[in-house]
Amino acid sequence: MMRDVDGSIAFFERHVTRTIAQGSSAKPFLESDAGEKLVADHKLVSYAFISPDTTVSPRLPFVSYPFERCDTQLHLAGQLTLDISREILDSGHELKDASAWNVIFRGNQPLFCDHLSFQPAETPQWWAFGQFARHFLLPLAVSQRCGFKPHHCFSTYRDGLPPQAARAMFGPTRFLTRYWPLMLGSESAAKAQPARRSQASTMHANLYAFCQSMLDSARPRRAQASHWQRYTQERPHYTTQASSEKRNKVAAWLQNTGPDWVVDLGCNSGEFSLLAAVTGADVIAIDLDHDAIENVVLTHHASSNIHPLVCNLGDMAGGRGWCGDEFPSLMTRLRQRADTLLMLALLHHLAISEAIALPKIAQMAAHITRRYLIIEWIDPIDPMVQLLCAQRRRDPMEFSVAAQQAAFARYFDTMERFPIPNTHRTLCLLKKTAA
């Protein structure tokens, strides 16, 4: 769906078509050299006219949404929106929308996808300024100062963070920051400009410079390592030998199975996501820890085949927007997405910490993968199982290896096993049974 009176959109398996309304101001831009240059510079999703009023574009096989992104991803999306705004000003155009939803990612590379958002810059005001503030500047400022992260923000506010909400979060301390003008009212800075049409280019350029200054101030800082961000370096239940042999075995199985797509649930620092990416696979790397995903994005910022996103597997959001399917839920987008699914050091967290029944976890795995699953069976005497059960007053024997295997046997056959040395864990390669 596209909420734009200038056209409509239709999604197909491998492509997307846009029908442009008669008289739309976007069409001349799309037919211009300026539009072609944005595509050539990998800033705009490619398009081609298949009729005078219809364009076709490739459909990305996987798309994440703002409520699944970390600070750096939102900052990248904001920077792209601003870069495009400045570039098209040379041809006398502006963006009529500056929405975080209009930027999608190919791996860690942002792409603007709203082809109908281009219009002539006929007045000094940039009418999308308020939206840019709500979708980028205020969420990043609040994340930096108050810890309310972008995925929290867009889960609560589909149209970005309202100025009044930012004011409430900052309180009187907002006057000690440079962001306080943004909280007066998201349109105030734009409306304060004089309305002389001849000055449109200059006034737009000045406003873009102001936005750049705000965006630079809100640039995410590398966070102090969280528990899960440090997990790879500090995991006490793995010796150096165990970690090395686990990595080698997972790498060998990935190489042997040759997946085109891998989903890494509970990716932590992205250690195994990178192993999969090295084989040439596209990898969807998912973790509930914002700072762990931030680290994946910063470490692999140039990657086009690692797709990191923030998500709590125990509390996944449903579809968003109109009728709940304008922006499909993550489970809808992951359905049969993976050739190989990674669930490493995860099963006990879902079963014990989140109290999800083992058969339900196995069902989820079968929903996501078409072929293979690499998983760890964890013995009840494992120290992490003991700790989690003690914290929740559970009996570790509820999570016996036999119970784990039985739950997954409904959907998978065991191909290989590998006891991880010096641990109470067994790495397994499972293959999905025929339906």
C-alpha positions as CSV (number, residue, x, y, z in Angstrom):
1,M,0.0,0.0,0.0
2,M,1.1,3.6,-0.6
3,R,-0.6,6.5,1.0
4,D,-0.2,9.0,-1.8
5,V,-2.9,10.7,-3.9
6,D,-0.4,10.9,-6.8
7,G,-0.5,7.2,-7.5
8,S,-0.9,3.6,-6.4
9,I,1.3,0.6,-5.9
10,A,1.1,-3.1,-6.6
11,F,3.4,-5.8,-5.2
12,F,4.3,-8.9,-7.2
13,E,6.7,-11.8,-6.3
14,R,9.8,-10.2,-7.9
15,H,8.7,-6.7,-8.8
16,V,6.7,-3.7,-7.8
17,T,4.6,-1.5,-10.2
18,R,3.6,2.1,-9.6
19,T,0.7,3.7,-11.4
20,I,1.2,7.5,-11.6
21,A,-1.9,9.7,-11.4
22,Q,-2.5,12.2,-14.2
23,G,-0.8,15.5,-13.5
24,S,1.5,14.1,-10.8
25,S,4.5,16.4,-10.2
26,A,6.7,13.4,-9.7
27,K,6.6,12.1,-13.3
28,P,8.8,14.9,-14.9
29,F,11.4,14.3,-12.2
30,L,11.4,10.5,-12.8
31,E,11.9,11.2,-16.5
32,S,14.8,13.5,-15.9
33,D,18.5,13.0,-15.6
34,A,18.3,13.9,-11.9
35,G,16.2,10.8,-11.2
36,E,18.5,8.6,-13.2
37,K,21.5,9.9,-11.3
38,L,20.0,9.0,-8.0
39,V,19.5,5.4,-9.2
40,A,23.1,5.3,-10.6
41,D,24.4,6.6,-7.3
42,H,22.5,3.8,-5.4
43,K,20.4,6.3,-3.5
44,L,17.0,5.5,-5.1
45,V,15.5,2.1,-5.9
46,S,15.8,1.6,-9.7
47,Y,12.7,2.0,-11.9
48,A,11.7,1.9,-15.5
49,F,8.7,3.2,-17.4
50,I,6.7,0.3,-18.9
51,S,3.9,2.7,-20.0
52,P,3.5,6.4,-20.0
53,D,2.0,6.3,-16.4
54,T,3.4,3.1,-15.0
55,T,6.9,2.2,-13.6
56,V,8.3,-1.1,-12.6
57,S,11.0,-1.7,-9.9
58,P,12.7,-4.8,-8.5
59,R,11.2,-6.0,-5.3
60,L,13.8,-6.5,-2.5
61,P,13.4,-10.0,-1.1
62,F,13.6,-8.8,2.5
63,V,12.7,-5.4,4.0
64,S,13.0,-4.2,7.6
65,Y,11.0,-1.4,9.1
66,P,11.7,1.5,11.4
67,F,10.4,-0.3,14.5
68,E,13.2,-2.9,13.9
69,R,16.1,-0.6,13.5
70,C,18.9,0.7,15.7
71,D,20.2,4.2,16.1
72,T,22.8,3.9,13.4
73,Q,20.3,2.6,10.8
74,L,17.9,5.4,11.6
75,H,20.8,7.9,11.3
76,L,21.8,6.4,7.9
77,A,18.2,6.7,6.7
78,G,18.0,10.3,7.8
79,Q,21.4,11.2,6.2
80,L,20.2,9.6,2.9
81,T,17.0,11.6,3.0
82,L,18.9,14.8,3.5
83,D,21.5,14.0,0.9
84,I,18.8,13.4,-1.7
85,S,17.0,16.6,-0.7
86,R,20.2,18.7,-1.3
87,E,21.0,16.9,-4.5
88,I,17.6,17.4,-6.2
89,L,17.5,21.1,-5.1
90,D,19.9,21.7,-8.0
91,S,17.1,20.7,-10.4
92,G,14.5,22.8,-8.5
93,H,12.9,19.9,-6.6
94,E,12.2,18.9,-3.1
95,L,10.9,15.8,-1.2
96,K,7.3,16.2,-0.2
97,D,7.7,13.3,2.3
98,A,10.7,12.8,4.7
99,S,9.5,9.6,6.3
100,A,11.6,6.9,7.8
101,W,9.2,4.4,6.2
102,N,10.4,5.7,2.8
103,V,13.9,4.3,3.3
104,I,14.6,0.6,3.0
105,F,17.8,-1.3,3.4
106,R,19.8,-3.6,1.1
107,G,21.9,-5.1,3.9
108,N,23.3,-2.0,5.6
109,Q,22.9,0.2,2.6
110,P,19.9,2.6,2.7
111,L,17.8,3.2,-0.4
112,F,15.0,5.7,-0.9
113,C,11.9,3.9,-2.2
114,D,9.2,6.5,-2.6
115,H,9.3,7.4,-6.3
116,L,6.3,9.7,-6.1
117,S,7.8,11.9,-3.3
118,F,9.5,14.3,-5.7
119,Q,7.9,17.7,-6.5
120,P,9.0,21.2,-7.6
121,A,10.4,23.4,-4.8
122,E,8.0,26.3,-5.5
123,T,8.0,28.0,-2.0
124,P,10.8,28.8,0.5
125,Q,9.2,26.3,3.0
126,W,10.2,22.7,3.0
127,W,6.9,21.2,4.1
128,A,8.5,17.9,4.9
129,F,10.6,19.5,7.6
130,G,8.2,18.6,10.4
131,Q,8.2,15.0,9.3
132,F,12.0,14.9,9.1
133,A,12.1,16.2,12.7
134,R,9.6,13.7,14.0
135,H,11.1,10.7,12.1
136,F,14.8,11.3,12.5
137,L,16.0,14.3,14.6
138,L,13.7,13.9,17.6
139,P,14.0,10.1,17.9
140,L,17.8,10.2,17.6
141,A,18.0,13.0,20.2
142,V,15.7,11.2,22.6
143,S,17.6,8.0,22.1
144,Q,20.9,9.7,22.8
145,R,19.8,11.6,25.9
146,C,16.9,9.5,27.3
147,G,17.5,5.9,26.1
148,F,14.2,5.6,24.3
149,K,15.4,3.7,21.2
150,P,14.1,4.0,17.6
151,H,12.5,0.6,17.7
152,H,10.6,1.7,20.8
153,C,9.7,5.0,19.2
154,F,8.2,3.6,16.0
155,S,6.5,0.8,17.8
156,T,4.6,3.5,19.7
157,Y,4.3,6.3,17.1
158,R,3.9,5.3,13.5
159,D,4.3,8.9,12.3
160,G,7.5,9.6,14.3
161,L,8.0,11.2,17.7
162,P,5.6,14.1,18.4
163,P,7.4,17.2,19.7
164,Q,5.1,17.2,22.8
165,A,6.3,13.6,23.6
166,A,9.9,14.7,23.2
167,R,9.3,17.7,25.5
168,A,7.9,15.3,28.2
169,M,10.9,13.0,28.0
170,F,13.5,15.7,28.1
171,G,11.7,17.9,30.7
172,P,13.3,21.3,31.5
173,T,16.7,19.9,30.5
174,R,15.7,20.3,26.9
175,F,16.7,24.0,27.2
176,L,20.3,22.8,27.9
177,T,20.5,21.1,24.5
178,R,20.5,22.4,21.0
179,Y,17.4,20.4,20.2
180,W,14.9,22.5,22.0
181,P,13.7,24.5,18.9
182,L,12.5,21.2,17.4
183,M,10.2,20.7,20.4
184,L,8.4,24.0,20.0
185,G,6.4,22.5,17.2
186,S,7.7,20.4,14.3
187,E,6.7,23.0,11.6
188,S,7.8,26.1,13.4
189,A,11.3,26.5,11.8
190,A,9.9,26.0,8.3
191,K,7.0,28.4,8.7
192,A,9.2,31.1,10.1
193,Q,10.9,31.6,6.7
194,P,9.7,34.4,4.5
195,A,7.4,33.3,1.6
196,R,9.2,34.9,-1.3
197,R,9.3,32.3,-4.1
198,S,12.5,33.8,-5.6
199,Q,14.4,32.8,-2.5
200,A,13.2,29.1,-2.5
201,S,16.5,27.6,-3.3
202,T,18.5,29.6,-0.8
203,M,15.9,29.1,2.0
204,H,15.8,25.3,1.3
205,A,19.6,25.1,1.4
206,N,19.7,27.0,4.7
207,L,17.1,24.7,6.2
208,Y,18.9,21.6,5.0
209,A,22.1,23.0,6.6
210,F,20.2,23.4,9.9
211,C,18.9,19.8,9.6
212,Q,22.4,18.5,8.9
213,S,23.7,20.3,12.0
214,M,21.0,18.7,14.1
215,L,21.6,15.3,12.5
216,D,25.3,15.5,13.2
217,S,24.7,16.4,16.8
218,A,22.4,13.3,17.1
219,R,24.9,11.0,15.5
220,P,24.9,7.7,17.5
221,R,27.8,7.1,19.7
222,R,29.3,3.6,20.0
223,A,27.6,2.3,23.1
224,Q,29.4,0.8,26.1
225,A,29.2,-2.9,25.5
226,S,26.0,-4.5,26.8
227,H,25.9,-8.0,28.2
228,W,24.9,-9.6,24.9
229,Q,27.3,-7.4,22.9
230,R,30.1,-8.7,25.0
231,Y,28.8,-12.3,24.9
232,T,31.2,-13.6,22.3
233,Q,34.2,-12.4,24.2
234,E,33.1,-13.2,27.7
235,R,30.9,-16.4,27.6
236,P,32.2,-18.3,30.6
237,H,30.6,-21.6,29.7
238,Y,32.8,-22.0,26.6
239,T,36.5,-22.6,26.6
240,T,38.6,-21.2,23.8
241,Q,38.7,-24.7,22.2
242,A,35.0,-25.1,22.5
243,S,34.3,-21.8,20.8
244,S,36.8,-22.5,18.1
245,E,35.5,-26.0,17.3
246,K,31.9,-24.7,17.4
247,R,32.7,-22.0,14.9
248,N,34.5,-24.5,12.6
249,K,31.7,-27.0,12.6
250,V,29.0,-24.3,11.9
251,A,31.2,-22.9,9.1
252,A,31.6,-26.4,7.6
253,W,27.9,-27.1,7.7
254,L,27.1,-23.7,6.1
255,Q,29.6,-24.4,3.4
256,N,28.2,-27.9,2.7
257,T,24.6,-26.8,2.7
258,G,25.2,-23.8,0.5
259,P,22.3,-21.6,1.6
260,D,21.2,-18.5,-0.4
261,W,19.4,-17.1,2.7
262,V,20.3,-17.6,6.4
263,V,18.3,-16.4,9.3
264,D,20.3,-16.0,12.5
265,L,18.0,-15.8,15.6
266,G,19.7,-14.4,18.6
267,C,22.7,-13.3,16.6
268,N,24.4,-11.4,19.5
269,S,27.6,-9.9,18.0
270,G,27.0,-11.3,14.6
271,E,29.8,-13.9,14.8
272,F,27.9,-16.6,13.0
273,S,26.0,-14.2,10.8
274,L,29.4,-13.2,9.4
275,L,30.3,-16.9,8.9
276,A,27.2,-17.3,6.8
277,A,27.8,-14.1,4.8
278,V,31.3,-15.2,3.9
279,T,29.7,-18.2,2.1
280,G,27.8,-15.7,-0.1
281,A,24.5,-16.0,1.6
282,D,22.2,-13.2,2.5
283,V,21.8,-13.2,6.3
284,I,18.9,-11.8,8.4
285,A,20.6,-11.2,11.8
286,I,18.1,-10.7,14.6
287,D,18.6,-9.9,18.3
288,L,16.6,-8.2,21.1
289,D,19.6,-6.3,22.3
290,H,19.8,-2.9,20.6
291,D,23.5,-2.4,21.3
292,A,24.4,-5.8,19.9
293,I,22.6,-5.0,16.6
294,E,24.2,-1.5,16.6
295,N,27.6,-3.3,16.8
296,V,26.7,-5.5,13.9
297,V,25.7,-2.5,11.8
298,L,28.9,-0.5,12.7
299,T,31.2,-3.5,12.2
300,H,29.7,-4.5,8.8
301,H,28.6,-1.0,7.7
302,A,29.6,-1.7,4.1
303,S,27.8,-5.0,3.8
304,S,24.9,-5.5,1.4
305,N,24.1,-9.1,2.5
306,I,23.9,-8.8,6.3
307,H,20.4,-7.5,7.3
308,P,20.5,-6.7,11.0
309,L,17.3,-5.9,13.0
310,V,16.2,-5.5,16.6
311,C,13.4,-7.8,17.7
312,N,12.3,-9.6,20.9
313,L,11.4,-13.1,19.7
314,G,9.3,-13.5,22.8
315,D,7.2,-10.5,22.0
316,M,7.1,-10.0,18.3
317,A,5.0,-7.1,16.9
318,G,2.2,-7.9,14.5
319,G,1.5,-6.2,11.2
320,R,1.4,-2.4,11.2
321,G,-0.5,0.3,9.3
322,W,-3.8,-0.1,7.5
323,C,-5.6,-3.4,8.5
324,G,-2.4,-4.6,10.0
325,D,-0.9,-5.6,6.7
326,E,0.5,-2.4,5.2
327,F,3.8,-3.3,6.9
328,P,3.7,-7.1,7.4
329,S,4.8,-8.7,10.7
330,L,8.3,-10.1,10.9
331,M,7.0,-13.7,11.0
332,T,5.1,-13.1,7.8
333,R,8.3,-11.8,6.2
334,L,10.3,-14.7,7.5
335,R,7.9,-17.4,6.4
336,Q,10.0,-20.0,4.5
337,R,12.7,-17.3,4.1
338,A,15.7,-19.3,5.2
339,D,17.5,-22.1,3.4
340,T,19.4,-22.5,6.8
341,L,18.2,-21.3,10.1
342,L,20.6,-20.7,13.0
343,M,19.4,-21.1,16.6
344,L,22.6,-21.2,18.5
345,A,22.6,-20.9,22.3
346,L,19.0,-19.8,22.0
347,L,16.7,-22.6,22.8
348,H,17.0,-22.4,26.6
349,H,16.3,-18.6,26.6
350,L,13.1,-19.1,24.7
351,A,12.0,-22.2,26.6
352,I,12.9,-21.0,30.1
353,S,13.3,-17.2,30.1
354,E,10.3,-16.6,27.8
355,A,8.3,-19.7,28.9
356,I,7.6,-20.8,25.3
357,A,6.7,-24.5,25.0
358,L,9.3,-26.5,23.1
359,P,6.8,-27.7,20.4
360,K,5.9,-24.1,19.7
361,I,9.6,-23.2,19.2
362,A,10.0,-26.1,16.9
363,Q,6.9,-25.0,14.9
364,M,8.4,-21.5,14.6
365,A,11.7,-22.9,13.3
366,A,9.8,-25.0,10.7
367,H,7.9,-21.8,9.7
368,I,11.1,-19.9,8.9
369,T,13.3,-22.5,7.3
370,R,12.8,-24.3,4.0
371,R,15.6,-26.8,4.4
372,Y,18.1,-26.9,7.3
373,L,18.3,-25.9,10.9
374,I,21.5,-25.7,13.0
375,I,20.7,-25.8,16.7
376,E,22.3,-26.6,20.1
377,W,20.8,-29.2,22.4
378,I,21.6,-28.1,25.9
379,D,21.8,-30.6,28.8
380,P,19.8,-29.7,32.0
381,I,23.1,-29.7,33.9
382,D,24.5,-26.9,31.8
383,P,25.3,-24.0,34.1
384,M,23.1,-21.5,32.1
385,V,20.1,-23.8,32.2
386,Q,20.6,-24.2,36.0
387,L,20.9,-20.5,36.5
388,L,17.8,-19.6,34.4
389,C,15.7,-22.4,36.1
390,A,16.8,-21.2,39.5
391,Q,15.8,-17.6,38.7
392,R,12.3,-18.8,37.5
393,R,11.8,-21.7,40.0
394,R,11.7,-24.2,37.2
395,D,12.8,-27.8,37.2
396,P,15.8,-28.2,34.8
397,M,14.6,-31.7,33.9
398,E,11.6,-30.1,32.1
399,F,14.1,-29.2,29.4
400,S,15.8,-32.5,29.0
401,V,17.7,-33.2,25.7
402,A,15.1,-35.9,25.0
403,A,12.3,-33.3,25.3
404,Q,14.1,-30.9,23.0
405,Q,14.8,-33.6,20.4
406,A,11.2,-34.9,20.5
407,A,9.7,-31.4,19.9
408,F,11.8,-30.9,16.8
409,A,11.5,-34.5,15.5
410,R,8.0,-33.6,14.3
411,Y,9.4,-31.3,11.7
412,F,13.1,-32.3,11.2
413,D,15.4,-35.3,10.8
414,T,18.8,-35.3,12.4
415,M,21.6,-35.3,9.8
416,E,24.7,-34.8,12.0
417,R,25.6,-34.3,15.7
418,F,28.7,-32.6,17.2
419,P,29.3,-32.7,20.9
420,I,31.0,-29.4,21.7
421,P,34.1,-30.2,23.8
422,N,34.2,-29.3,27.5
423,T,30.5,-28.3,27.5
424,H,27.1,-29.9,28.1
425,R,26.0,-28.9,24.6
426,T,25.6,-30.7,21.3
427,L,25.5,-29.0,18.0
428,C,23.1,-30.5,15.5
429,L,22.4,-30.2,11.8
430,L,18.7,-30.9,11.1
431,K,16.9,-31.2,7.8
432,K,13.3,-30.4,7.4
433,T,11.1,-33.4,6.7
434,A,8.9,-33.5,3.6
435,A,5.5,-31.9,4.2
